[in-house]
Amino acid sequence: MRITCRISAVFTAAALIIFLFDSVRADDFNLITTISGDAQGDRFYHLARGHGDVNGDGYEDVLIGAPEAAPCGLAKLYFGGVEFDTIPDRIFQLNLNPYSEFGKGCAILEDINNDGYDDILGSSGKWIGEIF
């Protein structure tokens, strides 16, 4: 069975909580999982703007940034599926200036390069012009 619902999230001080929902009624929300960052203070809660299917499998994927992760921030991509797991499928960590806060801005976009897959965007929180 394919899940055709949107994935949304709210965050607490310790974890990101992922919900699955069909409508805006409270009884339609189902807890999928909670995901924690790698270290206290890494600010692992910058959920990507937008939504999409990055790997083309028909399920929505989740991109989460952690701009305070050592040494210069990171973003983790989780592929959606029948069962959503908490193991990142891709980790993006660039060799930027220390404390550049990569992952503070991240988004899942429509297919901008016409390869048939939705695309992702990551940016630094402190350095102008660094978009990846």
ABEGO torsion letter per residue (X at the ends): XBBABBBBBBBBAABBBBBBBABABAAABBBABBBBBABBGAGBABBBBEBEBAAGAGBBBBBBBBAABOAAEBBBBBBBEABBBABBABBBBBBBBBGAGBGABBBBBBBAAGAGBBBBBBBBAABBGBBX
